[in-house]
Amino acid sequence: MATNQQAKLLGLTGWVRNLDDGRVEVLASGETQLLEQLKQWLNHGPTMAKVIKLECIELDFQEYSDFSVR
């Protein structure tokens, strides 16, 4: 999955999963600047993706050992 690869490239931790309605849900932890880079990437998505809307919600820090696909 492209989001998984992008998050790992940026050194972020957390997870990504596809929802039944076609949306993608991402929870990412890391440095603010790197999270912003992921947010910019998500706004366009990988080739062939159709991003209609990006919604970001800031949560309290959650620690993960890596980035995974759920």
C-alpha positions as CSV (number, residue, x, y, z in Angstrom):
1,M,0.0,0.0,0.0
2,A,1.4,3.4,-1.0
3,T,0.5,5.2,2.2
4,N,2.3,2.6,4.2
5,Q,5.4,3.0,2.1
6,Q,5.2,6.8,2.3
7,A,4.9,6.8,6.1
8,K,7.8,4.4,6.4
9,L,9.9,6.6,4.1
10,L,9.2,9.5,6.4
11,G,10.1,7.5,9.5
12,L,6.6,7.8,11.0
13,T,4.8,5.2,13.1
14,G,1.1,4.3,13.3
15,W,-1.2,2.5,10.9
16,V,-3.4,2.8,7.8
17,R,-6.5,0.9,6.8
18,N,-9.1,0.9,4.0
19,L,-12.7,1.4,5.1
20,D,-15.6,-0.4,3.5
21,D,-16.9,2.8,1.9
22,G,-13.7,3.5,0.0
23,R,-12.2,5.9,2.5
24,V,-8.7,5.4,3.9
25,E,-8.0,6.0,7.6
26,V,-4.5,6.9,8.8
27,L,-3.2,7.3,12.3
28,A,0.4,8.6,12.2
29,S,2.9,9.6,14.9
30,G,6.1,11.5,14.5
31,E,7.7,14.9,14.2
32,T,5.3,17.7,13.2
33,Q,7.3,18.5,10.0
34,L,7.2,14.9,8.9
35,L,3.5,14.6,9.7
36,E,2.9,17.7,7.6
37,Q,4.8,16.1,4.7
38,L,2.6,13.0,4.9
39,K,-0.5,15.2,5.0
40,Q,0.6,17.0,1.8
41,W,1.2,13.6,0.2
42,L,-2.2,12.3,1.3
43,N,-3.9,15.3,-0.2
44,H,-2.9,14.0,-3.6
45,G,-2.4,10.3,-2.9
46,P,-0.6,7.8,-5.1
47,T,-1.0,7.6,-8.9
48,M,-4.5,6.7,-9.9
49,A,-6.0,7.7,-6.5
50,K,-8.9,10.1,-6.4
51,V,-8.7,12.2,-3.3
52,I,-11.9,14.2,-2.8
53,K,-11.4,15.3,0.8
54,L,-8.7,15.2,3.5
55,E,-9.8,15.5,7.1
56,C,-7.1,15.7,9.8
57,I,-7.8,15.5,13.5
58,E,-5.0,16.1,16.0
59,L,-4.9,13.5,18.8
60,D,-2.8,13.0,21.9
61,F,0.5,11.3,21.2
62,Q,0.3,7.6,20.7
63,E,3.4,5.5,20.5
64,Y,3.8,2.7,18.0
65,S,6.9,0.6,17.2
66,D,6.4,0.9,13.4
67,F,3.9,1.7,10.7
68,S,1.6,-1.1,9.6
69,V,-1.4,-1.9,7.5
70,R,-4.5,-3.0,9.4
